[in-house]
């Protein structure tokens, strides 16, 4: 059922956010991200020891597209 909406002020919308006012059939917010991290970066818990003699994080990526978001319906 349609509704009447008064004045709306949008201050900020995130990169993958959606602002919806009115009727809609489907909303698909889409975003992608790639994270590079070294040894032990995502380790959580109690009493963890990480031994890494040569810490190297390879950021070379020969792929053209890892997560294509075009035609994502």
PDB file of N, H, CA, C and O in Angstrom:
ATOM      1  N   UNK A   1       0.838  -1.166   0.000  1.00  0.00           N
ATOM      2  CA  UNK A   1       0.000   0.000   0.000  1.00  0.00           C
ATOM      3  C   UNK A   1       0.892   1.240   0.000  1.00  0.00           C
ATOM      4  O   UNK A   1       1.772   1.356   0.853  1.00  0.00           O
ATOM      5  N   UNK A   2       0.691   2.146  -0.910  1.00  0.00           N
ATOM      6  H   UNK A   2      -0.024   2.053  -1.602  1.00  0.00           H
ATOM      7  CA  UNK A   2       1.513   3.357  -0.961  1.00  0.00           C
ATOM      8  C   UNK A   2       1.328   4.220   0.287  1.00  0.00           C
ATOM      9  O   UNK A   2       0.276   4.216   0.925  1.00  0.00           O
ATOM     10  N   UNK A   3       2.367   4.941   0.602  1.00  0.00           N
ATOM     11  H   UNK A   3       3.222   4.944   0.084  1.00  0.00           H
ATOM     12  CA  UNK A   3       2.330   5.824   1.767  1.00  0.00           C
ATOM     13  C   UNK A   3       2.804   7.207   1.359  1.00  0.00           C
ATOM     14  O   UNK A   3       3.547   7.358   0.389  1.00  0.00           O
ATOM     15  N   UNK A   4       2.372   8.210   2.101  1.00  0.00           N
ATOM     16  H   UNK A   4       1.769   8.087   2.889  1.00  0.00           H
ATOM     17  CA  UNK A   4       2.839   9.574   1.890  1.00  0.00           C
ATOM     18  C   UNK A   4       3.956   9.848   2.876  1.00  0.00           C
ATOM     19  O   UNK A   4       3.795   9.655   4.082  1.00  0.00           O
ATOM     20  N   UNK A   5       5.093  10.302   2.357  1.00  0.00           N
ATOM     21  H   UNK A   5       5.223  10.459   1.378  1.00  0.00           H
ATOM     22  CA  UNK A   5       6.259  10.557   3.194  1.00  0.00           C
ATOM     23  C   UNK A   5       6.561  12.043   3.151  1.00  0.00           C
ATOM     24  O   UNK A   5       6.563  12.657   2.084  1.00  0.00           O
ATOM     25  N   UNK A   6       6.815  12.612   4.307  1.00  0.00           N
ATOM     26  H   UNK A   6       6.814  12.114   5.174  1.00  0.00           H
ATOM     27  CA  UNK A   6       7.156  14.032   4.369  1.00  0.00           C
ATOM     28  C   UNK A   6       8.597  14.259   3.973  1.00  0.00           C
ATOM     29  O   UNK A   6       9.182  13.451   3.252  1.00  0.00           O
ATOM     30  N   UNK A   7       9.172  15.349   4.438  1.00  0.00           N
ATOM     31  H   UNK A   7       8.697  16.005   5.024  1.00  0.00           H
ATOM     32  CA  UNK A   7      10.557  15.698   4.113  1.00  0.00           C
ATOM     33  C   UNK A   7      11.514  14.681   4.711  1.00  0.00           C
ATOM     34  O   UNK A   7      11.350  14.250   5.853  1.00  0.00           O
ATOM     35  N   UNK A   8      12.506  14.306   3.931  1.00  0.00           N
ATOM     36  H   UNK A   8      12.639  14.656   3.004  1.00  0.00           H
ATOM     37  CA  UNK A   8      13.516  13.336   4.363  1.00  0.00           C
ATOM     38  C   UNK A   8      14.883  13.945   4.128  1.00  0.00           C
ATOM     39  O   UNK A   8      15.147  14.490   3.056  1.00  0.00           O
ATOM     40  N   UNK A   9      15.754  13.858   5.122  1.00  0.00           N
ATOM     41  H   UNK A   9      15.540  13.416   5.993  1.00  0.00           H
ATOM     42  CA  UNK A   9      17.126  14.356   4.988  1.00  0.00           C
ATOM     43  C   UNK A   9      18.073  13.198   5.253  1.00  0.00           C
ATOM     44  O   UNK A   9      18.094  12.640   6.351  1.00  0.00           O
ATOM     45  N   UNK A  10      18.859  12.839   4.240  1.00  0.00           N
ATOM     46  H   UNK A  10      18.842  13.292   3.349  1.00  0.00           H
ATOM     47  CA  UNK A  10      19.844  11.768   4.372  1.00  0.00           C
ATOM     48  C   UNK A  10      21.201  12.424   4.526  1.00  0.00           C
ATOM     49  O   UNK A  10      21.659  13.121   3.620  1.00  0.00           O
ATOM     50  N   UNK A  11      21.844  12.213   5.651  1.00  0.00           N
ATOM     51  H   UNK A  11      21.472  11.646   6.387  1.00  0.00           H
ATOM     52  CA  UNK A  11      23.141  12.817   5.922  1.00  0.00           C
ATOM     53  C   UNK A  11      24.265  12.000   5.295  1.00  0.00           C
ATOM     54  O   UNK A  11      25.162  12.559   4.666  1.00  0.00           O
ATOM     55  N   UNK A  12      24.221  10.688   5.462  1.00  0.00           N
ATOM     56  H   UNK A  12      23.492  10.234   5.973  1.00  0.00           H
ATOM     57  CA  UNK A  12      25.308   9.852   4.974  1.00  0.00           C
ATOM     58  C   UNK A  12      24.794   8.453   4.678  1.00  0.00           C
ATOM     59  O   UNK A  12      23.929   7.932   5.383  1.00  0.00           O
ATOM     60  N   UNK A  13      25.338   7.851   3.623  1.00  0.00           N
ATOM     61  H   UNK A  13      26.040   8.275   3.050  1.00  0.00           H
ATOM     62  CA  UNK A  13      25.030   6.468   3.278  1.00  0.00           C
ATOM     63  C   UNK A  13      26.358   5.775   3.007  1.00  0.00           C
ATOM     64  O   UNK A  13      27.183   6.294   2.256  1.00  0.00           O
ATOM     65  N   UNK A  14      26.572   4.614   3.605  1.00  0.00           N
ATOM     66  H   UNK A  14      25.901   4.192   4.215  1.00  0.00           H
ATOM     67  CA  UNK A  14      27.812   3.870   3.415  1.00  0.00           C
ATOM     68  C   UNK A  14      27.971   3.380   1.987  1.00  0.00           C
ATOM     69  O   UNK A  14      27.057   3.502   1.172  1.00  0.00           O
ATOM     70  N   UNK A  15      29.136   2.826   1.691  1.00  0.00           N
ATOM     71  H   UNK A  15      29.879   2.727   2.353  1.00  0.00           H
ATOM     72  CA  UNK A  15      29.437   2.403   0.323  1.00  0.00           C
ATOM     73  C   UNK A  15      28.536   1.271  -0.159  1.00  0.00           C
ATOM     74  O   UNK A  15      28.284   1.165  -1.359  1.00  0.00           O
ATOM     75  N   UNK A  16      28.048   0.428   0.736  1.00  0.00           N
ATOM     76  H   UNK A  16      28.252   0.514   1.711  1.00  0.00           H
ATOM     77  CA  UNK A  16      27.146  -0.645   0.322  1.00  0.00           C
ATOM     78  C   UNK A  16      25.776  -0.485   0.967  1.00  0.00           C
ATOM     79  O   UNK A  16      25.014  -1.448   1.062  1.00  0.00           O
ATOM     80  N   UNK A  17      25.464   0.719   1.405  1.00  0.00           N
ATOM     81  H   UNK A  17      26.083   1.501   1.328  1.00  0.00           H
ATOM     82  CA  UNK A  17      24.183   0.970   2.055  1.00  0.00           C
ATOM     83  C   UNK A  17      23.070   1.219   1.053  1.00  0.00           C
ATOM     84  O   UNK A  17      23.318   1.473  -0.125  1.00  0.00           O
ATOM     85  N   UNK A  18      21.839   1.140   1.543  1.00  0.00           N
ATOM     86  H   UNK A  18      21.637   0.933   2.500  1.00  0.00           H
ATOM     87  CA  UNK A  18      20.658   1.339   0.711  1.00  0.00           C
ATOM     88  C   UNK A  18      19.727   2.300   1.427  1.00  0.00           C
ATOM     89  O   UNK A  18      19.466   2.144   2.620  1.00  0.00           O
ATOM     90  N   UNK A  19      19.224   3.293   0.706  1.00  0.00           N
ATOM     91  H   UNK A  19      19.436   3.420  -0.263  1.00  0.00           H
ATOM     92  CA  UNK A  19      18.195   4.186   1.219  1.00  0.00           C
ATOM     93  C   UNK A  19      16.919   3.871   0.462  1.00  0.00           C
ATOM     94  O   UNK A  19      16.880   3.939  -0.766  1.00  0.00           O
ATOM     95  N   UNK A  20      15.887   3.529   1.196  1.00  0.00           N
ATOM     96  H   UNK A  20      15.919   3.474   2.194  1.00  0.00           H
ATOM     97  CA  UNK A  20      14.637   3.118   0.563  1.00  0.00           C
ATOM     98  C   UNK A  20      13.492   3.968   1.092  1.00  0.00           C
ATOM     99  O   UNK A  20      13.250   4.031   2.297  1.00  0.00           O
ATOM    100  N   UNK A  21      12.798   4.614   0.178  1.00  0.00           N
ATOM    101  H   UNK A  21      12.994   4.563  -0.801  1.00  0.00           H
ATOM    102  CA  UNK A  21      11.600   5.377   0.528  1.00  0.00           C
ATOM    103  C   UNK A  21      10.546   5.021  -0.513  1.00  0.00           C
ATOM    104  O   UNK A  21      10.713   5.324  -1.694  1.00  0.00           O
ATOM    105  N   UNK A  22       9.478   4.388  -0.087  1.00  0.00           N
ATOM    106  H   UNK A  22       9.342   4.142   0.873  1.00  0.00           H
ATOM    107  CA  UNK A  22       8.416   4.025  -1.019  1.00  0.00           C
ATOM    108  C   UNK A  22       8.358   2.531  -1.255  1.00  0.00           C
ATOM    109  O   UNK A  22       8.976   1.744  -0.538  1.00  0.00           O
ATOM    110  N   UNK A  23       7.596   2.153  -2.285  1.00  0.00           N
ATOM    111  H   UNK A  23       7.093   2.792  -2.867  1.00  0.00           H
ATOM    112  CA  UNK A  23       7.402   0.730  -2.596  1.00  0.00           C
ATOM    113  C   UNK A  23       8.610   0.173  -3.332  1.00  0.00           C
ATOM    114  O   UNK A  23       9.254   0.871  -4.115  1.00  0.00           O
ATOM    115  N   UNK A  24       8.906  -1.090  -3.070  1.00  0.00           N
ATOM    116  H   UNK A  24       8.382  -1.657  -2.434  1.00  0.00           H
ATOM    117  CA  UNK A  24      10.031  -1.741  -3.732  1.00  0.00           C
ATOM    118  C   UNK A  24       9.745  -3.243  -3.815  1.00  0.00           C
ATOM    119  O   UNK A  24       9.100  -3.813  -2.935  1.00  0.00           O
ATOM    120  N   UNK A  25      10.230  -3.866  -4.877  1.00  0.00           N
ATOM    121  H   UNK A  25      10.754  -3.403  -5.592  1.00  0.00           H
ATOM    122  CA  UNK A  25      10.078  -5.308  -5.026  1.00  0.00           C
ATOM    123  C   UNK A  25      11.272  -6.047  -4.430  1.00  0.00           C
ATOM    124  O   UNK A  25      11.104  -7.038  -3.720  1.00  0.00           O
ATOM    125  N   UNK A  26      12.485  -5.560  -4.723  1.00  0.00           N
ATOM    126  H   UNK A  26      12.622  -4.755  -5.300  1.00  0.00           H
ATOM    127  CA  UNK A  26      13.681  -6.256  -4.269  1.00  0.00           C
ATOM    128  C   UNK A  26      14.818  -5.262  -4.123  1.00  0.00           C
ATOM    129  O   UNK A  26      14.993  -4.394  -4.978  1.00  0.00           O
ATOM    130  N   UNK A  27      15.594  -5.375  -3.051  1.00  0.00           N
ATOM    131  H   UNK A  27      15.452  -6.080  -2.357  1.00  0.00           H
ATOM    132  CA  UNK A  27      16.768  -4.528  -2.817  1.00  0.00           C
ATOM    133  C   UNK A  27      17.973  -5.445  -2.652  1.00  0.00           C
ATOM    134  O   UNK A  27      17.937  -6.379  -1.851  1.00  0.00           O
ATOM    135  N   UNK A  28      19.040  -5.186  -3.405  1.00  0.00           N
ATOM    136  H   UNK A  28      19.070  -4.428  -4.056  1.00  0.00           H
ATOM    137  CA  UNK A  28      20.249  -6.005  -3.338  1.00  0.00           C
ATOM    138  C   UNK A  28      21.481  -5.134  -3.136  1.00  0.00           C
ATOM    139  O   UNK A  28      22.125  -4.753  -4.113  1.00  0.00           O
ATOM    140  N   UNK A  29      21.823  -4.812  -1.896  1.00  0.00           N
ATOM    141  H   UNK A  29      21.299  -5.121  -1.102  1.00  0.00           H
ATOM    142  CA  UNK A  29      23.088  -4.098  -1.694  1.00  0.00           C
ATOM    143  C   UNK A  29      24.263  -5.037  -1.963  1.00  0.00           C
ATOM    144  O   UNK A  29      24.271  -6.174  -1.490  1.00  0.00           O
ATOM    145  N   UNK A  30      25.252  -4.567  -2.719  1.00  0.00           N
ATOM    146  H   UNK A  30      25.245  -3.644  -3.103  1.00  0.00           H
ATOM    147  CA  UNK A  30      26.369  -5.417  -3.124  1.00  0.00           C
ATOM    148  C   UNK A  30      27.670  -4.691  -2.857  1.00  0.00           C
ATOM    149  O   UNK A  30      27.796  -3.504  -3.156  1.00  0.00           O
ATOM    150  N   UNK A  31      28.634  -5.394  -2.297  1.00  0.00           N
ATOM    151  H   UNK A  31      28.531  -6.359  -2.054  1.00  0.00           H
ATOM    152  CA  UNK A  31      29.972  -4.838  -2.121  1.00  0.00           C
ATOM    153  C   UNK A  31      30.973  -5.989  -2.060  1.00  0.00           C
ATOM    154  O   UNK A  31      30.612  -7.124  -1.749  1.00  0.00           O
ATOM    155  N   UNK A  32      32.212  -5.687  -2.356  1.00  0.00           N
ATOM    156  H   UNK A  32      32.505  -4.764  -2.608  1.00  0.00           H
ATOM    157  CA  UNK A  32      33.279  -6.675  -2.259  1.00  0.00           C
ATOM    158  C   UNK A  32      34.450  -6.072  -1.513  1.00  0.00           C
ATOM    159  O   UNK A  32      34.586  -4.851  -1.434  1.00  0.00           O
ATOM    160  N   UNK A  33      35.288  -6.924  -0.970  1.00  0.00           N
ATOM    161  H   UNK A  33      35.177  -7.916  -1.034  1.00  0.00           H
ATOM    162  CA  UNK A  33      36.471  -6.460  -0.255  1.00  0.00           C
ATOM    163  C   UNK A  33      37.564  -7.523  -0.360  1.00  0.00           C
ATOM    164  O   UNK A  33      37.273  -8.715  -0.457  1.00  0.00           O
ATOM    165  N   UNK A  34      38.792  -7.091  -0.341  1.00  0.00           N
ATOM    166  H   UNK A  34      39.028  -6.123  -0.262  1.00  0.00           H
ATOM    167  CA  UNK A  34      39.929  -7.997  -0.341  1.00  0.00           C
ATOM    168  C   UNK A  34      40.860  -7.579   0.794  1.00  0.00           C
ATOM    169  O   UNK A  34      41.176  -6.398   0.944  1.00  0.00           O
ATOM    170  N   UNK A  35      41.286  -8.534   1.575  1.00  0.00           N
ATOM    171  H   UNK A  35      41.028  -9.493   1.453  1.00  0.00           H
ATOM    172  CA  UNK A  35      42.131  -8.254   2.737  1.00  0.00           C
ATOM    173  C   UNK A  35      43.435  -9.010   2.619  1.00  0.00           C
ATOM    174  O   UNK A  35      43.448 -10.211   2.353  1.00  0.00           O
ATOM    175  N   UNK A  36      44.526  -8.304   2.818  1.00  0.00           N
ATOM    176  H   UNK A  36      44.516  -7.328   3.035  1.00  0.00           H
ATOM    177  CA  UNK A  36      45.850  -8.919   2.878  1.00  0.00           C
ATOM    178  C   UNK A  36      46.335  -8.837   4.321  1.00  0.00           C
ATOM    179  O   UNK A  36      46.247  -7.782   4.949  1.00  0.00           O
ATOM    180  N   UNK A  37      46.844  -9.942   4.844  1.00  0.00           N
ATOM    181  H   UNK A  37      46.916 -10.799   4.333  1.00  0.00           H
ATOM    182  CA  UNK A  37      47.329  -9.943   6.220  1.00  0.00           C
ATOM    183  C   UNK A  37      48.475 -10.942   6.350  1.00  0.00           C
ATOM    184  O   UNK A  37      48.518 -11.952   5.647  1.00  0.00           O
ATOM    185  N   UNK A  38      49.379 -10.652   7.235  1.00  0.00           N
ATOM    186  H   UNK A  38      49.345  -9.832   7.805  1.00  0.00           H
ATOM    187  CA  UNK A  38      50.535 -11.504   7.458  1.00  0.00           C
ATOM    188  C   UNK A  38      50.246 -12.650   8.409  1.00  0.00           C
ATOM    189  O   UNK A  38      49.106 -12.856   8.824  1.00  0.00           O
ATOM    190  N   UNK A  39      51.274 -13.381   8.742  1.00  0.00           N
ATOM    191  H   UNK A  39      52.200 -13.213   8.404  1.00  0.00           H
ATOM    192  CA  UNK A  39      51.142 -14.553   9.601  1.00  0.00           C
ATOM    193  C   UNK A  39      50.643 -14.144  10.984  1.00  0.00           C
ATOM    194  O   UNK A  39      51.161 -13.200  11.580  1.00  0.00           O
ATOM    195  N   UNK A  40      49.644 -14.848  11.489  1.00  0.00           N
ATOM    196  H   UNK A  40      49.223 -15.615  11.005  1.00  0.00           H
ATOM    197  CA  UNK A  40      49.121 -14.605  12.821  1.00  0.00           C
ATOM    198  C   UNK A  40      48.209 -13.399  12.928  1.00  0.00           C
ATOM    199  O   UNK A  40      47.866 -13.004  14.042  1.00  0.00           O
ATOM    200  N   UNK A  41      47.808 -12.805  11.838  1.00  0.00           N
ATOM    201  H   UNK A  41      48.086 -13.126  10.933  1.00  0.00           H
ATOM    202  CA  UNK A  41      46.996 -11.590  11.907  1.00  0.00           C
ATOM    203  C   UNK A  41      45.588 -11.836  12.423  1.00  0.00           C
ATOM    204  O   UNK A  41      45.046 -11.003  13.149  1.00  0.00           O
ATOM    205  N   UNK A  42      44.992 -12.954  12.067  1.00  0.00           N
ATOM    206  H   UNK A  42      45.432 -13.631  11.477  1.00  0.00           H
ATOM    207  CA  UNK A  42      43.613 -13.215  12.455  1.00  0.00           C
ATOM    208  C   UNK A  42      43.515 -14.269  13.557  1.00  0.00           C
ATOM    209  O   UNK A  42      42.466 -14.893  13.717  1.00  0.00           O
ATOM    210  N   UNK A  43      44.575 -14.473  14.306  1.00  0.00           N
ATOM    211  H   UNK A  43      45.427 -13.966  14.176  1.00  0.00           H
ATOM    212  CA  UNK A  43      44.593 -15.456  15.375  1.00  0.00           C
ATOM    213  C   UNK A  43      43.975 -14.836  16.622  1.00  0.00           C
ATOM    214  O   UNK A  43      44.383 -13.758  17.055  1.00  0.00           O
ATOM    215  N   UNK A  44      42.992 -15.519  17.194  1.00  0.00           N
ATOM    216  H   UNK A  44      42.660 -16.394  16.842  1.00  0.00           H
ATOM    217  CA  UNK A  44      42.365 -15.046  18.429  1.00  0.00           C
ATOM    218  C   UNK A  44      42.342 -16.187  19.437  1.00  0.00           C
ATOM    219  O   UNK A  44      42.349 -17.359  19.061  1.00  0.00           O
ATOM    220  N   UNK A  45      42.317 -15.845  20.691  1.00  0.00           N
ATOM    221  H   UNK A  45      42.311 -14.893  20.996  1.00  0.00           H
ATOM    222  CA  UNK A  45      42.250 -16.859  21.730  1.00  0.00           C
ATOM    223  C   UNK A  45      43.240 -16.578  22.835  1.00  0.00           C
ATOM    224  O   UNK A  45      43.922 -15.553  22.829  1.00  0.00           O
ATOM    225  N   UNK A  46      43.317 -17.490  23.781  1.00  0.00           N
ATOM    226  H   UNK A  46      42.763 -18.323  23.786  1.00  0.00           H
ATOM    227  CA  UNK A  46      44.204 -17.353  24.936  1.00  0.00           C
ATOM    228  C   UNK A  46      45.437 -18.225  24.755  1.00  0.00           C
ATOM    229  O   UNK A  46      45.328 -19.376  24.333  1.00  0.00           O
ATOM    230  N   UNK A  47      46.603 -17.689  25.069  1.00  0.00           N
ATOM    231  H   UNK A  47      46.692 -16.754  25.412  1.00  0.00           H
ATOM    232  CA  UNK A  47      47.843 -18.462  25.065  1.00  0.00           C
ATOM    233  C   UNK A  47      48.299 -18.909  23.693  1.00  0.00           C
ATOM    234  O   UNK A  47      48.767 -20.038  23.545  1.00  0.00           O
ATOM    235  N   UNK A  48      48.181 -18.075  22.700  1.00  0.00           N
ATOM    236  H   UNK A  48      47.802 -17.158  22.820  1.00  0.00           H
ATOM    237  CA  UNK A  48      48.580 -18.438  21.341  1.00  0.00           C
ATOM    238  C   UNK A  48      49.982 -17.922  21.062  1.00  0.00           C
ATOM    239  O   UNK A  48      50.311 -16.782  21.390  1.00  0.00           O
ATOM    240  N   UNK A  49      50.802 -18.766  20.455  1.00  0.00           N
ATOM    241  H   UNK A  49      50.535 -19.692  20.188  1.00  0.00           H
ATOM    242  CA  UNK A  49      52.157 -18.379  20.064  1.00  0.00           C
ATOM    243  C   UNK A  49      52.304 -18.563  18.555  1.00  0.00           C
ATOM    244  O   UNK A  49      51.990 -19.623  18.014  1.00  0.00           O
ATOM    245  N   UNK A  50      52.783 -17.525  17.891  1.00  0.00           N
ATOM    246  H   UNK A  50      53.038 -16.664  18.331  1.00  0.00           H
ATOM    247  CA  UNK A  50      53.000 -17.593  16.448  1.00  0.00           C
ATOM    248  C   UNK A  50      54.476 -17.361  16.204  1.00  0.00           C
ATOM    249  O   UNK A  50      55.016 -16.323  16.587  1.00  0.00           O
ATOM    250  N   UNK A  51      55.133 -18.320  15.568  1.00  0.00           N
ATOM    251  H   UNK A  51      54.694 -19.162  15.256  1.00  0.00           H
ATOM    252  CA  UNK A  51      56.552 -18.210  15.249  1.00  0.00           C
ATOM    253  C   UNK A  51      56.687 -18.117  13.730  1.00  0.00           C
ATOM    254  O   UNK A  51      56.347 -19.048  13.000  1.00  0.00           O
ATOM    255  N   UNK A  52      57.183 -16.994  13.283  1.00  0.00           N
ATOM    256  H   UNK A  52      57.459 -16.237  13.876  1.00  0.00           H
ATOM    257  CA  UNK A  52      57.343 -16.799  11.849  1.00  0.00           C
ATOM    258  C   UNK A  52      58.687 -16.122  11.632  1.00  0.00           C
ATOM    259  O   UNK A  52      58.850 -14.941  11.940  1.00  0.00           O
ATOM    260  N   UNK A  53      59.632 -16.856  11.111  1.00  0.00           N
ATOM    261  H   UNK A  53      59.500 -17.815  10.861  1.00  0.00           H
ATOM    262  CA  UNK A  53      60.988 -16.327  10.913  1.00  0.00           C
ATOM    263  C   UNK A  53      60.998 -15.182   9.897  1.00  0.00           C
ATOM    264  O   UNK A  53      61.498 -14.096  10.191  1.00  0.00           O
ATOM    265  N   UNK A  54      60.453 -15.421   8.715  1.00  0.00           N
ATOM    266  H   UNK A  54      60.047 -16.303   8.476  1.00  0.00           H
ATOM    267  CA  UNK A  54      60.444 -14.423   7.650  1.00  0.00           C
ATOM    268  C   UNK A  54      59.001 -14.045   7.348  1.00  0.00           C
ATOM    269  O   UNK A  54      58.294 -14.769   6.647  1.00  0.00           O
ATOM    270  N   UNK A  55      58.576 -12.920   7.877  1.00  0.00           N
ATOM    271  H   UNK A  55      59.150 -12.332   8.447  1.00  0.00           H
ATOM    272  CA  UNK A  55      57.198 -12.493   7.670  1.00  0.00           C
ATOM    273  C   UNK A  55      57.059 -11.794   6.326  1.00  0.00           C
ATOM    274  O   UNK A  55      57.586 -10.700   6.122  1.00  0.00           O
ATOM    275  N   UNK A  56      56.342 -12.438   5.415  1.00  0.00           N
ATOM    276  H   UNK A  56      55.913 -13.326   5.581  1.00  0.00           H
ATOM    277  CA  UNK A  56      56.117 -11.886   4.079  1.00  0.00           C
ATOM    278  C   UNK A  56      54.640 -12.053   3.746  1.00  0.00           C
ATOM    279  O   UNK A  56      54.081 -13.136   3.916  1.00  0.00           O
ATOM    280  N   UNK A  57      54.016 -10.994   3.276  1.00  0.00           N
ATOM    281  H   UNK A  57      54.470 -10.114   3.138  1.00  0.00           H
ATOM    282  CA  UNK A  57      52.645 -11.053   2.801  1.00  0.00           C
ATOM    283  C   UNK A  57      52.656 -10.732   1.317  1.00  0.00           C
ATOM    284  O   UNK A  57      52.966  -9.609   0.921  1.00  0.00           O
ATOM    285  N   UNK A  58      52.319 -11.715   0.501  1.00  0.00           N
ATOM    286  H   UNK A  58      52.067 -12.628   0.823  1.00  0.00           H
ATOM    287  CA  UNK A  58      52.314 -11.526  -0.942  1.00  0.00           C
ATOM    288  C   UNK A  58      51.004 -10.868  -1.372  1.00  0.00           C
ATOM    289  O   UNK A  58      49.923 -11.406  -1.136  1.00  0.00           O
ATOM    290  N   UNK A  59      51.110  -9.715  -1.995  1.00  0.00           N
ATOM    291  H   UNK A  59      51.988  -9.277  -2.187  1.00  0.00           H
ATOM    292  CA  UNK A  59      49.920  -8.996  -2.435  1.00  0.00           C
ATOM    293  C   UNK A  59      49.803  -8.976  -3.956  1.00  0.00           C
ATOM    294  O   UNK A  59      48.985  -8.231  -4.496  1.00  0.00           O
ATOM    295  N   UNK A  60      50.589  -9.764  -4.643  1.00  0.00           N
ATOM    296  H   UNK A  60      51.253 -10.369  -4.204  1.00  0.00           H
ATOM    297  CA  UNK A  60      50.505  -9.836  -6.103  1.00  0.00           C
ATOM    298  C   UNK A  60      49.304 -10.707  -6.463  1.00  0.00           C
ATOM    299  O   UNK A  60      49.205 -11.855  -6.032  1.00  0.00           O
ATOM    300  N   UNK A  61      48.403 -10.151  -7.250  1.00  0.00           N
ATOM    301  H   UNK A  61      48.483  -9.218  -7.601  1.00  0.00           H
ATOM    302  CA  UNK A  61      47.201 -10.873  -7.641  1.00  0.00           C
ATOM    303  C   UNK A  61      47.023 -10.722  -9.144  1.00  0.00           C
ATOM    304  O   UNK A  61      46.713  -9.634  -9.629  1.00  0.00           O
ATOM    305  N   UNK A  62      47.217 -11.798  -9.874  1.00  0.00           N
ATOM    306  H   UNK A  62      47.469 -12.681  -9.480  1.00  0.00           H
ATOM    307  CA  UNK A  62      47.130 -11.759 -11.330  1.00  0.00           C
ATOM    308  C   UNK A  62      45.702 -11.870 -11.850  1.00  0.00           C
ATOM    309  O   UNK A  62      45.473 -11.729 -13.052  1.00  0.00           O
ATOM    310  N   UNK A  63      44.736 -12.122 -10.966  1.00  0.00           N
ATOM    311  H   UNK A  63      44.922 -12.237  -9.990  1.00  0.00           H
ATOM    312  CA  UNK A  63      43.347 -12.233 -11.414  1.00  0.00           C
ATOM    313  C   UNK A  63      42.838 -10.870 -11.877  1.00  0.00           C
ATOM    314  O   UNK A  63      43.207  -9.831 -11.329  1.00  0.00           O
ATOM    315  N   UNK A  64      41.991 -10.899 -12.889  1.00  0.00           N
ATOM    316  H   UNK A  64      41.691 -11.743 -13.334  1.00  0.00           H
ATOM    317  CA  UNK A  64      41.351  -9.663 -13.335  1.00  0.00           C
ATOM    318  C   UNK A  64      40.227  -9.295 -12.379  1.00  0.00           C
ATOM    319  O   UNK A  64      40.052  -8.126 -12.035  1.00  0.00           O
ATOM    320  N   UNK A  65      39.473 -10.290 -11.956  1.00  0.00           N
ATOM    321  H   UNK A  65      39.616 -11.240 -12.235  1.00  0.00           H
ATOM    322  CA  UNK A  65      38.347 -10.040 -11.065  1.00  0.00           C
ATOM    323  C   UNK A  65      38.176 -11.234 -10.135  1.00  0.00           C
ATOM    324  O   UNK A  65      38.067 -12.370 -10.596  1.00  0.00           O
ATOM    325  N   UNK A  66      38.154 -10.985  -8.838  1.00  0.00           N
ATOM    326  H   UNK A  66      38.242 -10.062  -8.464  1.00  0.00           H
ATOM    327  CA  UNK A  66      37.968 -12.058  -7.867  1.00  0.00           C
ATOM    328  C   UNK A  66      36.487 -12.287  -7.549  1.00  0.00           C
ATOM    329  O   UNK A  66      36.023 -13.427  -7.501  1.00  0.00           O
ATOM    330  N   UNK A  67      35.762 -11.206  -7.337  1.00  0.00           N
ATOM    331  H   UNK A  67      36.138 -10.280  -7.376  1.00  0.00           H
ATOM    332  CA  UNK A  67      34.349 -11.289  -7.010  1.00  0.00           C
ATOM    333  C   UNK A  67      33.572 -10.331  -7.903  1.00  0.00           C
ATOM    334  O   UNK A  67      33.292  -9.203  -7.497  1.00  0.00           O
ATOM    335  N   UNK A  68      33.219 -10.760  -9.114  1.00  0.00           N
ATOM    336  H   UNK A  68      33.447 -11.676  -9.444  1.00  0.00           H
ATOM    337  CA  UNK A  68      32.492  -9.840  -9.998  1.00  0.00           C
ATOM    338  C   UNK A  68      31.102  -9.538  -9.455  1.00  0.00           C
ATOM    339  O   UNK A  68      30.393 -10.451  -9.032  1.00  0.00           O
ATOM    340  N   UNK A  69      30.706  -8.273  -9.461  1.00  0.00           N
ATOM    341  H   UNK A  69      31.283  -7.531  -9.805  1.00  0.00           H
ATOM    342  CA  UNK A  69      29.403  -7.892  -8.934  1.00  0.00           C
ATOM    343  C   UNK A  69      28.487  -7.348 -10.024  1.00  0.00           C
ATOM    344  O   UNK A  69      27.367  -6.935  -9.725  1.00  0.00           O
ATOM    345  N   UNK A  70      28.937  -7.335 -11.297  1.00  0.00           N
ATOM    346  H   UNK A  70      29.847  -7.671 -11.540  1.00  0.00           H
ATOM    347  CA  UNK A  70      28.057  -6.896 -12.362  1.00  0.00           C
ATOM    348  C   UNK A  70      27.039  -7.992 -12.666  1.00  0.00           C
ATOM    349  O   UNK A  70      27.327  -9.179 -12.508  1.00  0.00           O
ATOM    350  N   UNK A  71      25.895  -7.603 -13.086  1.00  0.00           N
ATOM    351  H   UNK A  71      25.660  -6.639 -13.215  1.00  0.00           H
ATOM    352  CA  UNK A  71      24.760  -8.508 -13.358  1.00  0.00           C
ATOM    353  C   UNK A  71      24.357  -9.337 -12.148  1.00  0.00           C
ATOM    354  O   UNK A  71      23.856 -10.452 -12.295  1.00  0.00           O
ATOM    355  N   UNK A  72      24.573  -8.798 -10.957  1.00  0.00           N
ATOM    356  H   UNK A  72      24.980  -7.892 -10.838  1.00  0.00           H
ATOM    357  CA  UNK A  72      24.173  -9.495  -9.732  1.00  0.00           C
ATOM    358  C   UNK A  72      22.743  -9.088  -9.419  1.00  0.00           C
ATOM    359  O   UNK A  72      22.505  -8.074  -8.763  1.00  0.00           O
ATOM    360  N   UNK A  73      21.809  -9.875  -9.885  1.00  0.00           N
ATOM    361  H   UNK A  73      22.002 -10.699 -10.418  1.00  0.00           H
ATOM    362  CA  UNK A  73      20.394  -9.523  -9.732  1.00  0.00           C
ATOM    363  C   UNK A  73      19.767 -10.284  -8.594  1.00  0.00           C
ATOM    364  O   UNK A  73      18.579 -10.114  -8.318  1.00  0.00           O
TER     365      UNK A  73
END
